[in-house]
Amino acid sequence: MYTLRTILPLLLVLLHSHFGLAQEKSIQNAELVGGPCEGCEAVLDFGNGELSATDTLPGFEENKPKLKITGTIYKNDGETPAEGVILFIHHTNREGIYPTRGDAKGWERGYGYIHGWIKTGTDGRYTFYTFKPGSYSQNPAHIHPIILEPNGKYYWLSSYLFDDDPLLSDEERNNKSPRGGSNGILSLKKESGIWVGRRDYTLGKNIPNYE
């Protein structure tokens, strides 16, 4: 006679197999577009866990200033919310270093452990909580975003930047063709003790050889 104790392990195996195959299929169908991108495969490495439209990056609790960055990702028409889009973000610590924990492999050796994955729902919205990164090599402080569309296309987008950063160049402030459709320069406003920035994206906007 089958009991819950005997059936449960079998169900867990089947579920693990199902999600593993789904992830494998997603990676096999992946196509990098928009030009070379070292380490962009990080967006594919989200594992078997279920992603949500909100994520909190490592270091949020112990670092300041704290950030909440949110927005909407739209389909190519710039109007319809895009569901099922995965957004990968990563950045430096407060000292401008991409820190590792000593066991980093592959892309994480360069990107460090301050990163996360978000997946949009039907409303196309995304939100992540983190802290303001430090700058390095005279580059303005920035957060790197990479997009993975449901059709398997993935590509890098123009970085999140900060309007009050004295290292911002005129070229960055006046970028006429930012990847993703917005220049990413955030004007932060404090809400409930957290600095909030908003940025929307349009899939494929200003991405070379997208079609």
N, C-alpha and C positions, 0 to 999 in steps of 0.2 A: 504494500500500500504506500502510495506517495504521500508524504507529509510536507508541511511548509519548510521543515528543516532540510529535507532532501531536495525540494524544488528550488529553494531560494538561491543556492550556489549556482545552479544551472542558469537561472534567470540573470544573475549578475554577469556570468560569462557571456551570455548572448547579448546583453546590453553593451558590455565592453567591446565586443566584436563589432556590433552595429556602429557605435560611435567611432571606433578606430577606422572602419572602412569608409565612413563618411568623411573623416578628416583626410584620409589617404586620397580619396577621389578629388577633394578640393585642391590638394596640393598638386596632384597630377594634372589637373586642368588649369593650373595657375599660369599666367602669362605676364611677364614684366613688360610694361609699355612706358613710353615717355623718356627713353634714354637710359643709359647705365645707372646703376644704383648699388653701390657696395653695401651689403648687409640688409637690403630691403626684404630679403627672404624672412626676416624676423617677423613680419606681419603674418606669415603662414604658420608660425610656430606657437600657436595659441593652445595646443594640447587638446585633451578630450573634455575639458570642463565646459560648462555652459556659460557663455558670455552674456553680459547684460549691457544696457545703455549707459551705465554708470560704473566708474572704477576709481579706486583710490591708489595712488602710486606709493611705493615704499618711501619712507622719510617724511610723509605728510605730517604726522603727529609731532615729531621732534624738531621741525624746521619752520622758520619764518622768513619772509612773509608767506602766509598760506594763500593758495590760489584755488579758485573754482572757475574752470573754463568750460563753457557750454556753447551750444549752437545747434544748427540743423544742417543735415546733409541732404542735398536735393539731387534728383535725377538730372540728366543732360538738359532738360528743358528749363532748369532753374526754378521750377515752380512746384513740382511734385516731390514730396518727401520720399527719400530712398530708404527702403527697408532692407535689413540684412547686410548692411555695409560694416566691415570691420575696420576700425581705426586703431593703429598702433602708434603710441607716442613714447618718446624717451628724451632724457635731458641729463645735464650734469648735476653735481651737487652744488652746494653754496660756494665751494672753492673753485668751481669751473672744471672739475674732474669728473670723468665718467667712471664711477667707482665699481670695483668688482669685489666679490667675496672670496676669491682665491680658487674657486672651482669652475670658473667661467669657461664655456666652450663656444666655438663657432662665432656667430655674430655678437654674442654677449661680451666677448673679450674687448671689443671696441665700443659697444654701446653701454656696457655696465648694467647694473640691476635696477636702476630707476626707470622703469618702463611699465606699460600696461596695455591691455587690449579692451576695446569697447565694441559692441555690436548694436546697431540701431534697430529700433522697433518700427512699428507702422508709421509713427509720426516723424521718423528720420532724426530724432533728437539724440544728442550725446552729451555727456557731462563727465569730467574727470577732476579729481581733487589732487593737488600736489603743492609744491612750494616753488618760489621763484628761483630759477637756476642762476649760477654764477657765470661770468663771461671768461673767455680764454683767448689768448693770442690776438687781443684787440678786436675780437668779434663781439657784437652785442649779445647779451643774454638771449637764449632762444630755446624753443622746444621743437623737436623734429616730429612731424607726422607722416605716416605712411598709410595708404588706403588699399584695402582689398575689397573689390566689388563682388557681388554674388556670382557674376559670370566668370570669375577667376582672374580678371585683370587687376594688377596691382602696380603702384607707382608712388613716388615720393611727392609731397606737396611743399609749397613754400612754408618756411618755419613760422611758428608763433613768435612774435617779437613784442617789445614793450615800448609804448609811445614816449615814456619819460627817460629812455635809455640814451645817454649822451654819445654812445658809440654808434648809434644808428646813422647810416650814411644817407645822403640825398638820394642816391640810387635806390636804396631800400625803401625810403619814404615815398618815392614817386614811381614805384614799380607799376608799369601799365599792363603787364601781362602775368600776374601772379598765378602760379599753378594752383588750381582749385577755385580760382575766381575772386579771391580776396587777398590783400597783401599781408594779412595776418598780424598787423600792428594793433595790439590790444590797448585800449584806453580803459584802465582798471578803475572800478568803483567799489568802495567798501560797503559790504552788506553783511550785517550780523558778525562783524569781526573778521570776515574773509574778503580778500580782494577778488572781484568777479570780472571776468572778461568774456566777451561773446564773439564768436566767429562762425560764419556759415560757409559751406562748401557747395560747389556744383561739380558733379562727377564729370571728369574728362575735360573740364574747362582749362584751356591753355596748356594742355598736355600734348606734346608733339607725337604725331603718328598714332593718335588714340584710336581712330576708326579702324 
